Amino acid sequence: MDELIKEILKFGILPTFLLVLLFLVIQDPDRALKIRALITEPFFKLFKWFSKEYIASNISAHANEFLNSNVFTLLAHSERYKIKVKWVKEQDDPILTEKGTLILRMKEDDDQTRNILSSVHIALPRVVCSLIRSNINSSCEKSIDLTILKKLSEKLGKHGRLTYKKYFLDPETEIDNAINDLIKKLLALDKHGFLIPVFINELELLGEGLYADNDKSDYSEQVIQFIEYLLTIINRPLHSEVELEYFSNPFKVSTILLAKAQRADTQGLKPYLRRLKINLDKGSESIYFIAYPLAFDFFDRLLNSLESYERIFIKKEIKTQYYSELIGHQSNLKIAVLTRNDVFVDGEFEHKLDSCNLKEGSRVKGTVEDVSQKESLVTIMGLRAYISKNDCSWHSISNCEDVLKIGQEYEFIIKKIDKTSNYIYLTHRLPETNPWDLIDLPKINSTIEVELISYDTIKFTSYYQNNLEIYIPIEEMSWFFLTPNQCRGLIGNTINAKVIDIDDENEKIYCSYRQIEENPWPQIHKSLQKGMEFTGKVTDITSNYIQVRLPNNFSGIIPRESLQKAGFEYVNFEDNVVIGQGIEVVVSKVFIAKQKVRLDLKRNK
C-alpha cells in the first residue's frame, strides 16, 4: 500500500487528492454528497454562497445515510431509493421518482435539521411499506413514519429531538391521540430489534402479496394485532424459549427464537428443522429465525443446512442490535428472513393418499410426533397429519398433552383432507367411545347427580356417571352472586342438579343447581329494605369487594370504595379483614334484576 501511495504522489498533491476522492466516491456513491456538502459548507456559512448546493447536498447525505444504514440494510428486499433534493421554480411542481431516485421539492430554510427530518418524512411513504399503505388507516401509517423519524431525530441530537416533537409528533397526536399509543408499542419493538427486520419487513412482504392479488381490504386492526403478537415475544420471561405461529388473515408468520445454546448442543438441528417443517405444513408464508449472542454459531449452522432446502428461500440474513435487560446496554442480534417457495409442489401427496387408500372417514393408526397446547402433529403411513385440541377427546381438555403423548401410537379417524395445502386433519373422537351413546340420557326436569370438574367465566363443566359431560351456566349455580374463590371451592364436589335443556344436535346437556331450591328473590324483595341493619359474617374477600352472609342466609357485597371510606383497618381490608369475621352492615341497595344486594358499613352512615 505504501509503495502504491509513493507511485501516486509522483503525479503531485492535487492529482493524488483527486484520485483519493474518486476512490472514496466509488467505494460509497453516497459519499459524493457528503464531500460536496463539506466543500460548500465554509462558503455557505461565511458568505452564504452556494446555499442551494450546500443545503441540497447536506440534506441528501444525511437522509440517504440514515435510510441505507437504519432501514434498507435491515429489509429483505434489495431495492433502495436515493433521495436527491432539487430546487424547482414553481410551488406546485410535483415530487418525482426516477430510477430509484426520489426527487423532493424543498423550501429554503435556515434550520437544516428540520430540512433533513422533512425530507425523510416526505420520502418514507414512498420508500417504506409503500404497497400496503392502501390497506391500513392513517393512524397506522403515521405511527410507522413517526417512529422511524424519531430514530433519525435521535441521531441529530437534542435539537433534532425538539424539532421532531414540535413540528412532526405534536401536530399529528393533537389530531389523533391513538398515534401516541401505537408509537410507544413500535418503539418497544425497535428497542428489542424487531421493528425494521421483522415488523416493517413483514409489512413489505405482505404488501407485495396484497398488491398482486388486488386486495384493497382494510387490515389496520390485523396490523395492530400483529404488533401485539410481537410484543408478547419481546416481553417473554428471561431466557425462555418461544416458538410461535401467527395465523390471522392476512398474516401467516412463524417466529422461532434461538436463545439457548444448550439445546443446540444436546439436540442439534433436528428440533428446529422439524419445527420449520411443521410451520410450513401449517401454512406459514414467512418464518423468522432470531438468534441471540449465545446461539450465533448454531444460527449459522442452521442456515447452512437450509441452503439446499427446496421448500424455502432465505431472503436475507440481518445483523442488528437490541437492548439487553441483562447487561444493561445494546447487544447484537441476528435475524434470518425465510419465505415459502410457492413453486414447490409435493407431487407425492395424492399418490400416497391413493396408494394407502386414505380418504375422509378412514380409520388409521398414527404416532404422535409433536404436541402443543392447541394442536398436535401425527405421522400416519409416512404422511403428516394434524389434530386440534377439540378433536382429541369427547371431554373438554386444556391441552392436547392431556390425552396424547409424543412417541405413542393411537387410533384416529381422518376428519378432512385438504389437497390444495397437503393437510390431513384427524379426530380421536371415535364413535364407539362417544359417551352420548353409551348411557341412558337423563330427561328434562329430572334431577341427576354430577361431579364438578372445572369452570370458566361462562359455565361449570361436570361429569354424569363419570363419563358424560354436563354443563351448568355460572348464573345457574346459585341464586346469589358467586365470587371466583367460591367457584374454585366448588370444584371436586358432587351435587344434585336439575336438567333444564338438552341439545341433541350438538350433544350437550345443560343443568341448574339453583333451581333445586325455590327462588328466594321475591322474599328478598319484600324483606330487605334500604337502611336495614344487620350483623353479618365475612364469607369471601377480593380486591374489589368483600362478601357478607346475613343472618337470614342472604348474601351481599360491600364495594371497595365503601370499605376505604370507613378508614382505619378497612383501608387495607385485604390484609386486615378475615373470613368468618363479624361485621356491622347496612343495606344500601337491592338489585332485583341483577340478583345482588349491595351493603355498606354501618360506621359510614
Secondary structure, DSSP 8 states (H G I E B T S, - for coil): -HHHHHHHHTT-HHHHHHHHHHHHHHH-TTHHHHHHHHHHHHHHHHH-TTHHHHHHHHHHHHHHHHHHHHTGGGSSS----EEEEE--SSTT---EEETTEEEEE----S-HHHHHHHHHHHHHHHHSSTTTGGGS-HHHHHHHHHHHHHHHHHHTHHHHHHHHIIIIIHHHHHH-THHHHHHHHHHHHHHTT-IIIIIIHHHHHHHHHHHHTT-----HHHHHHHHHHHHHHHTS-TT---EEEEEETTEEEEEEEE--HHHHHHHTTHHHHHHHHHHHHHT-SEEEEEE-GGGHHHHHHHHHHHTT-TTEEEEEEEEEEEEETTTTEEEEEEEEEEEE-TT---THHHHHHHHTT--TT-EEEEEEEEE-SSEEEEEETTEEEEEEGGGS-SS--S-GGGT--TT-EEEEEEEEEETTTTEEEEE---GGG-HHHHS----TT-EEEEEEEEE-SSEEEEEETTTEEEEEEGGGS-SS---HHHHHHHTT-EEEEEEEEEETTTTEEEEESGGGS---HHHHHHH--TT-EEEEEEEEE-SSEEEEE-TTS-EEEEEHHHHHHT-GGGTTHHHH--TT-EEEEEEEEEETTTTEEEEEEGGG-
